[in-house]
Amino acid sequence: MDIAVLVKQVPDTYSERKLRDDGTLDRAAADAVIDEIDSRGVEIALQLTEQHGGEVTVVTMGPDRATETLRKALAMGAHQAVHVVDDGLAGSDALQTSAALAAALKTLTFDLVITGNEASDGKSGTVPAMLAERLGLPSVSSARAVSVDGSTLSAEKIVDGGYAEVTASLPAVLSVSEKIAEPRYPNFKGIMAAKKKPLTTLGIAELGLENTGGAAAPCQVVSSSPKPPREAGQKVTDDGTGGSQLAAFLAAERLI
Ligand SMILES: Cc1cc2nc3c(=O)[nH]c(=O)nc-3n(C[C@H](O)[C@H](O)[C@H](O)COP(=O)(O)OP(=O)(O)OC[C@H]3O[C@@H](n4cnc5c(N)ncnc54)[C@H](O)[C@@H]3O)c2cc1C
């Protein structure tokens, strides 16, 4: 079974994340990493191909430096990579991103597409379903566990209060949750091998895309403002009434 995994390069959660005047993220200002949820997607793909045979192709859309994220996934064990890169894609919204990624996936043969259920920067959580729609495939989302038997995908999908067991016929689009497998760490051999693994780049012309980039994005940022600084917490001096003060505070916050 051949699996395509979407991996997004995102600003490191621990570095300062800034917006530019046009409301887009200043990606150069922050350290960039593979989105943690996508490294779990790569891990699941590797486990499934280790069980059932086949190859893992990792796919990203992003600026030149997103190659680092692809090399990280190749070092984990993915077999080849596809980089959707073109200056004309800068500032794309989720709709445009899903169009570009769907076009790139159509250049591949695959039995399963794996994505994260939500990117840690844009957080729209919409790309997986939009991809399934554009590819005309079933969509299984927020999986915490997954298995494949022949051409049937089975997953435990996280729902309020627990999980639901769902199945779909392959090919399908699967989005994973942060509860799924712990990603393996690339070893030195893997890092060296990654340098030689095939990496294809595709731009707007090769993918036949139209209406690309921020100016043409259906979703426009009209204004943005920095998050207000965190207010200092309430100080409680325990003169014997600390417990009841705390209970009153929690009740006022409707936490109890
Ligand atoms: C702070 C911020 C706010 C934004 N707000 C909006 C908004 O309100 N509306 C809007 O349309 N766009 C918005 N965007 C742009 C949006 O983030 C990008 O278009 C993005 O590529 C897709 O949306 P997402 O990050 O929400 O993806 P999600 O749908 O949350 O991503 C789910 C999964 O899809 C895959 N994926 C997503 N993007 C890529 C990629 N570029 N390459 C490879 N795999 C990918 C990953 O596996 C990811 O885990 C915002 C971006 C930022 C940084």
The ligand as an ORCA input file, in Angstrom:
! r2SCAN-3c Opt
* xyz 0 1
  C      -2.310     32.679     12.186
  C      -2.917     32.195     10.880
  C      -4.278     32.339     10.670
  C      -4.847     31.879      9.468
  N      -6.187     32.018      9.306
  C      -6.747     31.520      8.170
  C      -8.158     31.574      7.985
  O      -8.907     32.080      8.845
  N      -8.690     31.078      6.832
  C      -7.898     30.511      5.878
  O      -8.424     30.056      4.863
  N      -6.547     30.439      6.010
  C      -5.981     30.939      7.137
  N      -4.634     30.857      7.290
  C      -3.833     30.300      6.205
  C      -3.770     28.806      6.368
  O      -3.074     28.524      7.526
  C      -3.013     28.174      5.252
  O      -3.663     28.307      4.099
  C      -2.754     26.700      5.526
  O      -1.852     26.198      4.700
  C      -3.982     25.824      5.570
  O      -4.740     26.037      6.667
  P      -4.456     25.490      8.157
  O      -3.083     25.818      8.554
  O      -5.541     26.011      8.974
  O      -4.556     23.917      7.945
  P      -5.381     22.807      8.738
  O      -6.623     22.476      8.009
  O      -5.511     23.140     10.195
  O      -4.293     21.624      8.542
  C      -4.647     20.295      8.743
  C      -3.568     19.439      8.117
  O      -3.495     19.687      6.709
  C      -2.140     19.568      6.260
  N      -1.675     20.863      5.736
  C      -2.186     22.112      5.931
  N      -1.447     23.044      5.275
  C      -0.441     22.369      4.654
  C       0.672     22.750      3.833
  N       0.882     24.016      3.497
  N       1.518     21.776      3.390
  C       1.313     20.460      3.719
  N       0.275     20.029      4.496
  C      -0.573     20.968      4.955
  C      -1.320     19.162      7.492
  O      -1.257     17.751      7.577
  C      -2.165     19.707      8.644
  O      -1.930     19.017      9.868
  C      -4.040     31.297      8.474
  C      -2.663     31.164      8.684
  C      -2.118     31.596      9.874
  C      -0.653     31.387     10.096
*
